[in-house]
Amino acid sequence: MVTRNLLVKSMLSLAVLVVLGLLFAATLRDVTSEPYLVRQDDLQRWSVGLSTRVDPDGPLLLLRPPPALPLALFDQVFQRTMASFSSPADSGIPLILTREFETALAGVVAPDELVTLARRVGLETIRLEPACMAVYRTVDGREQQLFFVLFDLPEFARFRAEVSELLVSRRGDVSRFSPDAVTPALLVASSEGARTRDIIPSRGDLEADCEAPVASG
């Protein structure tokens, strides 16, 4: 009888733990799916500029947000996950990667021309439209998390298309430049020690990894 009572108590305790675990997981899903909040002012007056860092695997040309935006989003990521993350040293949406420039554009299009072209298509005057916060998880070795804000940004696609057209007009090697190779996404946070420089998720990957909307107010 004692053994039976102990067994019943053990089963009841296990059931309680399972229920608590399910409730905790549901609560966590609710928290992570809540909208990230940004100020309307921080979706305007972004600036085009060349990267200040020499990094062969990083961006050459960036669309930089107002300084308050990456900080606010990073803080919200931390509050939800309570985990240790790093933020990019030079925050912005990559417009042209360094390796793209070196393999396809160097000697054909000058960096300053790219800056002028990006401004001409309106990248500094538009109001950006965030699509969602995507959490991209690496598959090589220990899983790492990278938090990206994905944007609906037609001007980004127009800029990349015009760079390709400029290559054609100047008889550059257009086969070395793909307008769709880069996604309009802002890296906000990444796991400590994560290798981020050469990770360029496709739009399809980020859309599949969307975990929460981004709302302005």
BARO-49713 format. One record per atom (N, C-alpha, C, O): residue in three letters; x, y, z. Coordinates in steps of 0.1 Angstrom, whole numbers, padded with zeros to 4 digits, always signed. Layout:
BEGIN
AlaXYZ ...
REM end
This chain:
BEGIN
Met+0008-0012+0000 Met+0000+0000+0000 Met+0009+0013+0000 Met+0006+0022-0007 Val+0019+0012+0008 Val+0028+0024+0009 Val+0035+0026-0005 Val+0036+0038-0010 Thr+0039+0015-0011 Thr+0045+0016-0024 Thr+0036+0022-0034 Thr+0039+0030-0043 Arg+0023+0017-0034 Arg+0013+0022-0043 Arg+0010+0037-0041 Arg+0009+0045-0051 Asn+0010+0042-0029 Asn+0007+0056-0026 Asn+0019+0064-0031 Asn+0017+0075-0036 Leu+0031+0059-0029 Leu+0043+0067-0034 Leu+0043+0068-0049 Leu+0046+0078-0055 Leu+0038+0057-0056 Leu+0037+0057-0070 Leu+0027+0067-0075 Leu+0029+0074-0085 Val+0015+0067-0068 Val+0005+0077-0072 Val+0010+0091-0070 Val+0007+0100-0079 Lys+0016+0094-0059 Lys+0022+0107-0056 Lys+0032+0111-0067 Lys+0033+0123-0071 Ser+0040+0102-0070 Ser+0051+0105-0081 Ser+0044+0108-0094 Ser+0049+0117-0101 Met+0034+0100-0097 Met+0027+0103-0110 Met+0020+0116-0110 Met+0020+0124-0120 Leu+0014+0120-0099 Leu+0007+0133-0097 Leu+0017+0144-0098 Leu+0015+0154-0105 Ser+0029+0142-0092 Ser+0039+0153-0092 Ser+0044+0154-0106 Ser+0047+0166-0111 Leu+0046+0143-0114 Leu+0051+0144-0127 Leu+0041+0151-0136 Leu+0044+0159-0145 Ala+0028+0148-0134 Ala+0017+0155-0142 Ala+0017+0170-0139 Ala+0015+0177-0149 Val+0019+0174-0127 Val+0019+0188-0123 Val+0031+0195-0130 Val+0030+0206-0136 Leu+0043+0188-0130 Leu+0054+0194-0137 Leu+0052+0195-0152 Leu+0056+0205-0158 Val+0046+0185-0158 Val+0043+0186-0172 Val+0033+0198-0175 Val+0036+0205-0185 Val+0023+0199-0167 Val+0013+0210-0169 Val+0020+0224-0168 Val+0018+0233-0176 Leu+0028+0225-0157 Leu+0036+0237-0155 Leu+0045+0240-0167 Leu+0046+0252-0171 Gly+0052+0230-0172 Gly+0061+0232-0183 Gly+0053+0236-0196 Gly+0058+0245-0203 Leu+0041+0231-0198 Leu+0033+0235-0209 Leu+0028+0249-0208 Leu+0028+0257-0218 Leu+0024+0253-0196 Leu+0020+0266-0193 Leu+0031+0276-0195 Leu+0029+0287-0201 Phe+0043+0273-0191 Phe+0055+0281-0192 Phe+0058+0283-0207 Phe+0061+0294-0212 Ala+0058+0272-0215 Ala+0061+0273-0229 Ala+0050+0281-0236 Ala+0054+0289-0245 Ala+0038+0280-0233 Ala+0027+0288-0239 Ala+0029+0303-0236 Ala+0028+0312-0244 Thr+0033+0306-0223 Thr+0036+0320-0219 Thr+0047+0325-0227 Thr+0047+0337-0231 Leu+0058+0317-0228 Leu+0070+0322-0236 Leu+0066+0325-0250 Leu+0071+0334-0256 Arg+0058+0316-0256 Arg+0054+0319-0270 Arg+0046+0331-0271 Arg+0047+0339-0281 Asp+0037+0334-0262 Asp+0029+0346-0262 Asp+0038+0358-0261 Asp+0036+0368-0268 Val+0048+0358-0252 Val+0057+0369-0251 Val+0066+0372-0263 Val+0067+0383-0268 Thr+0071+0361-0269 Thr+0080+0363-0281 Thr+0072+0367-0293 Thr+0078+0372-0303 Ser+0059+0364-0294 Ser+0051+0368-0305 Ser+0045+0382-0304 Ser+0038+0387-0314 Glu+0046+0388-0293 Glu+0041+0402-0291 Glu+0048+0412-0300 Glu+0060+0409-0302 Pro+0042+0422-0305 Pro+0049+0431-0314 Pro+0061+0438-0308 Pro+0060+0442-0296 Tyr+0071+0440-0315 Tyr+0082+0449-0311 Tyr+0078+0463-0314 Tyr+0071+0466-0325 Leu+0081+0473-0306 Leu+0076+0486-0307 Leu+0087+0496-0311 Leu+0098+0495-0306 Val+0085+0504-0321 Val+0095+0514-0326 Val+0087+0527-0327 Val+0075+0528-0329 Arg+0095+0538-0326 Arg+0089+0551-0328 Arg+0087+0554-0343 Arg+0096+0550-0351 Gln+0077+0561-0347 Gln+0075+0565-0361 Gln+0087+0573-0366 Gln+0091+0572-0377 Asp+0092+0582-0357 Asp+0103+0591-0362 Asp+0115+0582-0365 Asp+0123+0587-0374 Asp+0117+0571-0359 Asp+0129+0562-0362 Asp+0128+0554-0374 Asp+0137+0547-0378 Leu+0116+0555-0381 Leu+0115+0549-0394 Leu+0117+0558-0406 Leu+0115+0555-0417 Gln+0121+0570-0403 Gln+0124+0581-0412 Gln+0138+0586-0410 Gln+0144+0585-0400 Arg+0143+0593-0421 Arg+0156+0600-0420 Arg+0167+0591-0417 Arg+0176+0594-0409 Trp+0167+0579-0424 Trp+0179+0571-0424 Trp+0189+0576-0433 Trp+0186+0585-0442 Ser+0202+0572-0432 Ser+0212+0578-0440 Ser+0220+0568-0447 Ser+0223+0557-0442 Val+0224+0571-0459 Val+0233+0562-0467 Val+0247+0566-0465 Val+0251+0578-0465 Gly+0256+0556-0463 Gly+0270+0559-0461 Gly+0278+0547-0462 Gly+0274+0536-0461 Leu+0291+0549-0465 Leu+0301+0538-0466 Leu+0304+0533-0452 Leu+0305+0541-0442 Ser+0307+0521-0451 Ser+0311+0515-0438 Ser+0324+0520-0433 Ser+0333+0523-0441 Thr+0324+0522-0420 Thr+0336+0527-0414 Thr+0346+0516-0410 Thr+0357+0518-0405 Arg+0342+0503-0413 Arg+0350+0492-0409 Arg+0356+0485-0422 Arg+0349+0484-0432 Val+0368+0481-0421 Val+0374+0473-0432 Val+0371+0458-0430 Val+0378+0452-0421 Asp+0362+0453-0437 Asp+0358+0439-0435 Asp+0354+0433-0448 Asp+0344+0436-0454 Pro+0362+0423-0453 Pro+0360+0417-0466 Pro+0347+0409-0466 Pro+0341+0407-0477 Asp+0341+0405-0455 Asp+0329+0398-0454 Asp+0317+0407-0450 Asp+0306+0402-0449 Gly+0319+0419-0448 Gly+0309+0428-0444 Gly+0304+0437-0455 Gly+0307+0436-0466 Pro+0295+0447-0451 Pro+0290+0456-0461 Pro+0299+0467-0464 Pro+0307+0472-0456 Leu+0299+0472-0477 Leu+0306+0484-0481 Leu+0297+0496-0479 Leu+0302+0507-0475 Leu+0285+0495-0483 Leu+0275+0506-0483 Leu+0263+0502-0475 Leu+0258+0491-0476 Leu+0259+0511-0466 Leu+0248+0508-0456 Leu+0238+0519-0456 Leu+0240+0530-0460 Leu+0225+0515-0453 Leu+0215+0524-0450 Leu+0213+0524-0435 Leu+0208+0514-0429 Arg+0218+0535-0428 Arg+0219+0535-0414 Arg+0206+0541-0407 Arg+0201+0551-0412 Pro+0201+0535-0396 Pro+0190+0540-0389 Pro+0194+0551-0380 Pro+0206+0553-0377 Pro+0184+0559-0375 Pro+0187+0568-0363 Pro+0193+0560-0352 Pro+0188+0548-0350 Pro+0202+0565-0344 Pro+0209+0557-0334 Pro+0200+0551-0324 Pro+0203+0540-0318 Ala+0189+0557-0321 Ala+0180+0552-0310 Ala+0173+0539-0314 Ala+0169+0531-0305 Leu+0171+0537-0327 Leu+0163+0525-0331 Leu+0170+0512-0328 Leu+0164+0503-0322 Pro+0183+0509-0332 Pro+0189+0496-0328 Pro+0190+0494-0313 Pro+0188+0483-0309 Leu+0192+0505-0306 Leu+0193+0503-0291 Leu+0179+0499-0285 Leu+0179+0490-0277 Ala+0169+0505-0290 Ala+0155+0502-0285 Ala+0152+0487-0288 Ala+0146+0480-0280 Leu+0155+0483-0301 Leu+0151+0469-0305 Leu+0160+0459-0297 Leu+0155+0449-0293 Phe+0173+0462-0296 Phe+0182+0453-0288 Phe+0177+0451-0274 Phe+0177+0440-0269 Asp+0172+0462-0268 Asp+0168+0461-0254 Asp+0155+0452-0253 Asp+0153+0445-0244 Gln+0146+0453-0263 Gln+0134+0445-0263 Gln+0138+0430-0265 Gln+0131+0421-0260 Val+0148+0427-0274 Val+0152+0414-0276 Val+0157+0408-0262 Val+0154+0397-0258 Phe+0165+0416-0255 Phe+0171+0411-0242 Phe+0160+0409-0232 Phe+0160+0399-0225 Gln+0150+0418-0232 Gln+0139+0417-0222 Gln+0131+0404-0224 Gln+0126+0398-0215 Arg+0130+0400-0237 Arg+0122+0388-0240 Arg+0129+0375-0238 Arg+0124+0365-0233 Thr+0142+0376-0241 Thr+0150+0363-0240 Thr+0158+0362-0227 Thr+0161+0350-0223 Met+0162+0373-0221 Met+0170+0373-0209 Met+0183+0365-0212 Met+0188+0358-0203 Ala+0188+0366-0224 Ala+0200+0359-0228 Ala+0211+0370-0232 Ala+0207+0381-0235 Ser+0223+0365-0233 Ser+0234+0374-0236 Ser+0236+0375-0252 Ser+0237+0364-0258 Phe+0235+0387-0257 Phe+0236+0389-0271 Phe+0246+0400-0274 Phe+0249+0408-0266 Ser+0250+0401-0287 Ser+0259+0411-0292 Ser+0251+0420-0302 Ser+0242+0415-0309 Ser+0255+0432-0303 Ser+0249+0441-0314 Ser+0260+0444-0324 Ser+0272+0444-0321 Pro+0256+0447-0336 Pro+0266+0450-0347 Pro+0274+0463-0344 Pro+0268+0472-0338 Ala+0286+0463-0347 Ala+0295+0474-0345 Ala+0291+0486-0354 Ala+0292+0498-0350 Asp+0286+0483-0366 Asp+0282+0493-0375 Asp+0268+0489-0380 Asp+0266+0481-0389 Ser+0258+0495-0374 Ser+0244+0491-0376 Ser+0238+0497-0389 Ser+0240+0509-0391 Gly+0231+0489-0397 Gly+0225+0493-0409 Gly+0221+0482-0418 Gly+0225+0471-0416 Ile+0213+0485-0428 Ile+0209+0476-0438 Ile+0219+0476-0449 Ile+0222+0486-0455 Pro+0226+0464-0451 Pro+0236+0464-0462 Pro+0230+0467-0475 Pro+0220+0460-0479 Leu+0236+0476-0483 Leu+0231+0479-0496 Leu+0240+0472-0507 Leu+0236+0467-0517 Ile+0253+0473-0504 Ile+0263+0466-0512 Ile+0273+0460-0503 Ile+0279+0466-0494 Leu+0276+0447-0506 Leu+0286+0440-0498 Leu+0300+0443-0503 Leu+0302+0446-0515 Thr+0310+0442-0494 Thr+0324+0445-0499 Thr+0328+0435-0509 Thr+0335+0439-0519 Arg+0325+0422-0507 Arg+0329+0412-0517 Arg+0322+0414-0531 Arg+0328+0411-0541 Glu+0310+0419-0531 Glu+0303+0423-0543 Glu+0311+0434-0551 Glu+0313+0433-0563 Phe+0315+0444-0543 Phe+0322+0455-0549 Phe+0335+0450-0555 Phe+0338+0454-0566 Glu+0342+0442-0548 Glu+0355+0438-0552 Glu+0355+0429-0564 Glu+0364+0430-0573 Thr+0345+0420-0565 Thr+0344+0411-0576 Thr+0337+0416-0588 Thr+0339+0411-0599 Ala+0328+0426-0586 Ala+0319+0430-0598 Ala+0320+0445-0601 Ala+0318+0448-0613 Leu+0322+0453-0591 Leu+0320+0467-0593 Leu+0333+0475-0593 Leu+0334+0486-0600 Ala+0344+0470-0587 Ala+0356+0478-0586 Ala+0362+0481-0600 Ala+0362+0472-0608 Gly+0365+0493-0602 Gly+0370+0497-0615 Gly+0360+0501-0625 Gly+0362+0506-0636 Val+0347+0498-0622 Val+0336+0501-0631 Val+0327+0512-0624 Val+0323+0521-0631 Val+0324+0510-0612 Val+0315+0520-0604 Val+0323+0524-0592 Val+0327+0515-0584 Ala+0324+0537-0590 Ala+0331+0542-0578 Ala+0322+0541-0565 Ala+0310+0543-0567 Pro+0327+0539-0553 Pro+0319+0539-0541 Pro+0310+0552-0540 Pro+0299+0551-0536 Asp+0316+0564-0543 Asp+0308+0576-0542 Asp+0296+0576-0552 Asp+0286+0582-0549 Glu+0298+0570-0563 Glu+0287+0568-0572 Glu+0275+0560-0567 Glu+0264+0563-0569 Leu+0279+0550-0559 Leu+0269+0541-0553 Leu+0261+0549-0542 Leu+0249+0548-0541 Val+0268+0557-0535 Val+0262+0566-0525 Val+0252+0575-0532 Val+0240+0577-0527 Thr+0256+0582-0542 Thr+0247+0591-0550 Thr+0235+0584-0555 Thr+0224+0589-0555 Leu+0237+0572-0561 Leu+0226+0564-0567 Leu+0216+0560-0556 Leu+0204+0561-0558 Ala+0221+0556-0544 Ala+0212+0552-0533 Ala+0204+0564-0529 Ala+0192+0562-0525 Arg+0210+0575-0528 Arg+0202+0587-0524 Arg+0192+0591-0535 Arg+0181+0596-0532 Arg+0196+0589-0548 Arg+0187+0593-0559 Arg+0174+0585-0559 Arg+0164+0590-0563 Val+0175+0572-0556 Val+0163+0564-0556 Val+0154+0567-0544 Val+0143+0561-0543 Gly+0159+0575-0535 Gly+0150+0579-0524 Gly+0152+0572-0510 Gly+0144+0573-0502 Leu+0163+0565-0509 Leu+0165+0557-0497 Leu+0167+0566-0484 Leu+0165+0561-0473 Glu+0170+0578-0486 Glu+0172+0587-0474 Glu+0159+0595-0471 Glu+0158+0602-0461 Thr+0149+0595-0480 Thr+0137+0603-0478 Thr+0125+0595-0476 Thr+0114+0601-0473 Ile+0125+0582-0477 Ile+0113+0574-0475 Ile+0110+0571-0460 Ile+0119+0573-0452 Arg+0098+0566-0458 Arg+0095+0561-0444 Arg+0096+0546-0446 Arg+0088+0540-0454 Leu+0104+0539-0438 Leu+0106+0525-0440 Leu+0094+0517-0433 Leu+0088+0522-0424 Glu+0091+0506-0439 Glu+0080+0498-0435 Glu+0085+0484-0430 Glu+0089+0476-0438 Pro+0086+0482-0416 Pro+0091+0469-0411 Pro+0080+0459-0413 Pro+0068+0461-0411 Ala+0085+0447-0417 Ala+0076+0435-0420 Ala+0075+0427-0407 Ala+0064+0424-0403 Cys+0086+0424-0401 Cys+0086+0415-0389 Cys+0100+0414-0383 Cys+0109+0419-0389 Met+0100+0408-0371 Met+0113+0405-0365 Met+0114+0390-0367 Met+0106+0381-0363 Ala+0125+0386-0374 Ala+0128+0373-0378 Ala+0140+0368-0369 Ala+0149+0375-0367 Val+0139+0356-0364 Val+0150+0350-0356 Val+0156+0338-0365 Val+0150+0327-0366 Tyr+0167+0341-0370 Tyr+0174+0332-0379 Tyr+0183+0323-0370 Tyr+0192+0329-0363 Arg+0182+0310-0372 Arg+0191+0301-0364 Arg+0200+0294-0373 Arg+0196+0287-0383 Thr+0213+0294-0369 Thr+0223+0288-0377 Thr+0222+0273-0375 Thr+0218+0268-0365 Val+0227+0265-0385 Val+0227+0250-0384 Val+0240+0244-0382 Val+0241+0232-0379 Asp+0251+0252-0385 Asp+0264+0246-0383 Asp+0269+0247-0369 Asp+0270+0258-0363 Gly+0273+0235-0363 Gly+0278+0235-0350 Gly+0267+0239-0340 Gly+0256+0236-0342 Arg+0271+0246-0329 Arg+0262+0250-0319 Arg+0252+0261-0324 Arg+0256+0271-0331 Glu+0239+0259-0322 Glu+0229+0268-0328 Glu+0231+0282-0322 Glu+0233+0284-0310 Gln+0231+0291-0332 Gln+0232+0305-0328 Gln+0219+0313-0333 Gln+0214+0309-0343 Gln+0215+0323-0326 Gln+0204+0330-0330 Gln+0208+0344-0335 Gln+0216+0351-0328 Leu+0202+0348-0346 Leu+0204+0362-0351 Leu+0190+0368-0353 Leu+0182+0363-0360 Phe+0188+0380-0347 Phe+0176+0387-0348 Phe+0176+0398-0359 Phe+0185+0407-0358 Phe+0168+0397-0369 Phe+0167+0406-0380 Phe+0154+0412-0381 Phe+0144+0406-0379 Val+0153+0426-0383 Val+0141+0432-0387 Val+0141+0432-0403 Val+0149+0438-0409 Leu+0130+0425-0408 Leu+0129+0425-0423 Leu+0120+0436-0427 Leu+0110+0439-0420 Phe+0124+0443-0438 Phe+0116+0455-0443 Phe+0110+0452-0456 Phe+0115+0445-0464 Asp+0098+0458-0459 Asp+0093+0459-0472 Asp+0098+0472-0478 Asp+0094+0483-0474 Leu+0108+0471-0487 Leu+0115+0483-0491 Leu+0117+0482-0506 Leu+0128+0478-0511 Pro+0107+0487-0514 Pro+0109+0487-0529 Pro+0121+0495-0534 Pro+0127+0491-0544 Glu+0124+0506-0527 Glu+0135+0514-0531 Glu+0149+0506-0530 Glu+0158+0509-0538 Phe+0149+0497-0521 Phe+0161+0488-0520 Phe+0163+0480-0532 Phe+0174+0479-0538 Ala+0152+0474-0537 Ala+0152+0466-0549 Ala+0155+0474-0561 Ala+0163+0470-0570 Arg+0150+0486-0561 Arg+0152+0495-0573 Arg+0167+0499-0573 Arg+0173+0500-0584 Phe+0173+0502-0562 Phe+0187+0506-0561 Phe+0196+0494-0566 Phe+0205+0496-0575 Arg+0193+0482-0562 Arg+0201+0471-0566 Arg+0199+0468-0581 Arg+0209+0464-0588 Ala+0187+0470-0586 Ala+0185+0468-0600 Ala+0192+0479-0609 Ala+0198+0476-0619 Glu+0193+0491-0604 Glu+0200+0502-0611 Glu+0215+0500-0611 Glu+0222+0503-0620 Val+0220+0494-0600 Val+0234+0491-0600 Val+0237+0480-0611 Val+0247+0481-0618 Ser+0229+0470-0612 Ser+0230+0460-0623 Ser+0230+0467-0637 Ser+0238+0463-0645 Glu+0220+0476-0639 Glu+0219+0483-0651 Glu+0231+0491-0654 Glu+0235+0492-0666 Leu+0236+0497-0644 Leu+0249+0505-0646 Leu+0260+0497-0650 Leu+0268+0501-0659 Leu+0261+0485-0645 Leu+0272+0475-0649 Leu+0270+0472-0664 Leu+0280+0471-0671 Val+0258+0469-0668 Val+0255+0466-0682 Val+0259+0477-0691 Val+0266+0475-0701 Ser+0255+0490-0687 Ser+0258+0501-0696 Ser+0273+0504-0697 Ser+0278+0510-0707 Arg+0281+0500-0687 Arg+0295+0502-0687 Arg+0303+0490-0691 Arg+0315+0489-0690 Arg+0296+0480-0695 Arg+0302+0467-0700 Arg+0310+0460-0689 Arg+0320+0454-0692 Gly+0304+0461-0677 Gly+0310+0453-0666 Gly+0305+0439-0667 Gly+0297+0435-0675 Asp+0311+0431-0658 Asp+0307+0417-0658 Asp+0294+0415-0649 Asp+0295+0413-0637 Val+0283+0416-0655 Val+0270+0416-0648 Val+0268+0402-0641 Val+0259+0401-0632 Ser+0274+0392-0646 Ser+0272+0378-0641 Ser+0277+0377-0627 Ser+0274+0368-0620 Arg+0286+0387-0623 Arg+0292+0386-0609 Arg+0283+0394-0599 Arg+0287+0394-0587 Phe+0272+0400-0604 Phe+0264+0408-0594 Phe+0250+0404-0596 Phe+0244+0404-0607 Ser+0244+0399-0585 Ser+0230+0395-0585 Ser+0222+0405-0576 Ser+0224+0407-0564 Pro+0212+0412-0582 Pro+0204+0422-0575 Pro+0197+0416-0563 Pro+0194+0422-0553 Asp+0194+0403-0563 Asp+0186+0396-0553 Asp+0195+0389-0542 Asp+0190+0382-0533 Ala+0208+0392-0543 Ala+0217+0385-0534 Ala+0217+0390-0519 Ala+0222+0383-0510 Val+0211+0402-0518 Val+0211+0408-0504 Val+0197+0412-0501 Val+0189+0416-0510 Thr+0193+0410-0488 Thr+0179+0412-0484 Thr+0179+0425-0475 Thr+0188+0428-0468 Pro+0168+0433-0477 Pro+0166+0445-0469 Pro+0163+0442-0454 Pro+0151+0442-0450 Ala+0173+0438-0446 Ala+0171+0434-0433 Ala+0181+0441-0424 Ala+0193+0442-0428 Leu+0177+0444-0412 Leu+0186+0451-0402 Leu+0189+0441-0391 Leu+0180+0436-0384 Leu+0202+0437-0390 Leu+0206+0428-0379 Leu+0206+0436-0366 Leu+0213+0447-0365 Val+0198+0431-0356 Val+0197+0438-0343 Val+0205+0432-0332 Val+0212+0439-0325 Ala+0205+0418-0332 Ala+0213+0411-0321 Ala+0216+0398-0326 Ala+0210+0392-0334 Ser+0227+0392-0320 Ser+0231+0379-0323 Ser+0237+0372-0311 Ser+0242+0379-0302 Ser+0237+0359-0310 Ser+0242+0352-0299 Ser+0257+0355-0297 Ser+0264+0358-0307 Glu+0262+0356-0285 Glu+0276+0359-0282 Glu+0285+0349-0289 Glu+0283+0337-0288 Gly+0294+0355-0297 Gly+0304+0346-0304 Gly+0299+0341-0317 Gly+0306+0334-0324 Ala+0287+0345-0321 Ala+0281+0340-0334 Ala+0289+0346-0345 Ala+0293+0358-0345 Arg+0291+0338-0356 Arg+0298+0343-0368 Arg+0287+0349-0377 Arg+0279+0342-0383 Thr+0287+0363-0378 Thr+0276+0370-0385 Thr+0281+0376-0398 Thr+0272+0379-0406 Arg+0293+0378-0400 Arg+0298+0386-0411 Arg+0294+0380-0425 Arg+0290+0388-0434 Asp+0294+0367-0426 Asp+0291+0362-0440 Asp+0278+0354-0440 Asp+0275+0346-0449 Ile+0269+0357-0430 Ile+0256+0352-0430 Ile+0246+0362-0436 Ile+0243+0372-0430 Ile+0241+0358-0448 Ile+0232+0367-0455 Ile+0219+0359-0458 Ile+0218+0353-0469 Pro+0210+0358-0448 Pro+0198+0350-0451 Pro+0190+0356-0463 Pro+0189+0368-0465 Ser+0183+0347-0470 Ser+0175+0351-0481 Ser+0162+0357-0475 Ser+0158+0355-0463 Arg+0154+0364-0483 Arg+0141+0369-0479 Arg+0132+0358-0475 Arg+0125+0359-0465 Gly+0132+0347-0483 Gly+0124+0336-0480 Gly+0127+0330-0467 Gly+0118+0326-0459 Asp+0140+0329-0463 Asp+0144+0323-0450 Asp+0139+0332-0439 Asp+0134+0327-0429 Leu+0140+0345-0440 Leu+0136+0354-0430 Leu+0121+0354-0428 Leu+0116+0355-0417 Glu+0114+0354-0439 Glu+0099+0353-0438 Glu+0095+0341-0431 Glu+0085+0341-0423 Ala+0102+0330-0434 Ala+0098+0317-0427 Ala+0101+0318-0412 Ala+0095+0311-0404 Asp+0111+0326-0408 Asp+0116+0327-0394 Asp+0109+0339-0387 Asp+0113+0342-0376 Cys+0099+0346-0393 Cys+0093+0357-0386 Cys+0086+0352-0374 Cys+0078+0343-0374 Glu+0089+0359-0362 Glu+0083+0354-0350 Glu+0074+0365-0344 Glu+0066+0362-0335 Ala+0076+0378-0348 Ala+0067+0388-0342 Ala+0067+0400-0352 Ala+0076+0403-0359 Pro+0055+0407-0352 Pro+0054+0419-0360 Pro+0062+0430-0353 Pro+0066+0430-0342 Val+0065+0441-0361 Val+0071+0453-0356 Val+0061+0464-0358 Val+0058+0467-0370 Ala+0057+0471-0348 Ala+0047+0481-0348 Ala+0053+0495-0345 Ala+0062+0495-0336 Ser+0048+0505-0351 Ser+0052+0519-0348 Ser+0041+0526-0341 Ser+0030+0523-0343 Gly+0046+0535-0333 Gly+0036+0543-0325 Gly+0042+0556-0320 Gly+0035+0564-0314 
REM end
